[in-house]
Amino acid sequence: MQTITIKSIVERNPDDWLQAFQDSPKNRAFYEETPQQISFSRIALRVLGVPIEEDEYFNSLFTLSQNQNIHILSEKLNKHIEQKDFQAIQQILSQHQQTPKGLTINRLVAMMYGYQLIPKHDDSTMNRHLQLMTIKVIELFQHQQSLGLLSNEFRRFLIDLVKWLKNHWIQWAKALKPTDDFPKVVWYGEATISQRYFLLLLMELGCDVVIFHPAKVDEFAEVDPTDAFSVSYSYTSQTTLQPFPDKPRDRQATVGYRSSQHFEQLMHDQQSGVYRPWQFKDFMPRSLTLRMTYDDIFIYAKEKALVRPQFDINGNEVVIPVIFAKISGVSSQREEYWHLMHQLLINPQTIFVQEFPFTKTSKANFHFHYKHCLVNGELSVERIIQSDWWQYGELSLELQQAIAHTIKTSCEQPTLKQQANETLYDLQLFLFKQLTMIPQEILRLLQSFDYSQEIPKIVLYQAPQQPALSREDIALLAFLNRFGMDIVFYNPTGQLDLEKHLQEDTYDVHRLEHMLFDLPYEEPQQPKTTAPDKIIKKLFNRFF
């Protein structure tokens, strides 16, 4: 019986990947056919970002969609499943859960064949190949997921696997012979966990697969972190994720435009340290809280993000070094204490808070909204933005995506402490609800935030007569810290507030000499002005 050996194309120059993808495997660098084995190279590529001429990129996608031999799977994914197949999967999963340590993978696949959940080919070699590759991908899922085949995602993965093998693979390859050209597949944009593993299965089966993401989001790398099954090709530029093109773009770049774009690319390369305004508007902000002394706060607060230590561009993320500090107590040098605080407030990109609590609270139950935004156990940025409760629809699309992305990471990796009798889900629900009510004043500050430039700040002064920071206030501060804002919180009494609700390693505490319980905020003194006639009189008296 013949076996099929599939090898990734890693030796080909990435510059010709588009032509190689459209070519027959028989025309590529490696193709070998013997009575015992058929071996051929396949294209498995993750294309990240866009070229200088963006229109050309989207026109290429449209051209691919017009090719009858290429399947744009992301746009035509059939989610239908027969009721009998769904019931059969439920029976297998029920037996899997009732078995100590679960069913073995071989037993699981054998049961799937018994229930006719895995489609059959006309060719016996292809049937065997499909079985082996299905086992291989399920083994990979088991190895990569923390709870293996007992994880919550496995049920979704198994249902989707059966659904898409029947709706797509067997429809493309029912009469396929090992010597025929295998299907060609394009995926555009984001992919769920199940979709990533199905794409990997198509690669292992022998399909040519190209994954496009114009914003340089490399989700497939989570299932292929070592490039064992695919390779990546990254353009220098990137743009926001836009709908898949349904028609060609008419705009044509002039020679002058191309030259200017090329110059921009050289001049403002991500590693050059010279950045044009709003160069990273399409990127996702990710903060890095600096560890610093009390004096360092006032040194680095004046600096732009790009000159702070550890500022970096990492994939589609901008790493923003930020300040998050609590100043507990009051300095002996009282005049200097107020002067340094006033220096922070001079910056127009600063909000000063003196009244607490400063955030809204709501008794609304967000359980339904939160569940609606989950896709395979993860919050979906797209679903968050498209929800009817989303209040930030007037903002630019890039900022909406950055806010939704930061809400997602804030909920999935919370820095707030769980309260007594509060589950992790309860905490995530609390954070989710609070972050749907960001104050307008802060939203205006975020709209003017150019990630590589001036960092917006929120300075808080807790006067002794004011109520303490609420947990809702601290939830918002944690979000703003994660987004990339500087936060300096003054508490002259030294009493606990952030410490009650926020994980200690997420901010600095600087303890000054005196704890005072009757110190109201002191406004900056206006510089004294001397009238012109007094100056003349002084000069007159000096000489006469």
PyMOL commands that set and color helices and strands:
alter all, ss='L'
color gray80, all
select helices_A, chain A and resi 14-22+25-27+54-65+73-76+83-98+105-114+124-144+148-150+152-173+193-205+219-222+255-267+294-300+305-307+334-346+367-372+381-386+397-412+424-434+440-447+471-483+498-501+504-506+532-543
alter helices_A, ss='H'
color red, helices_A
select strands_A, chain A and resi 3-8+31-33+37-42+44-48+70-72+184-188+208-213+231-234+284-289+312-314+317-322+324-328+350-353+374-375+378-379+457-461+486-491+508-511
alter strands_A, ss='S'
color yellow, strands_A
deselect
rebuild
show_as cartoon
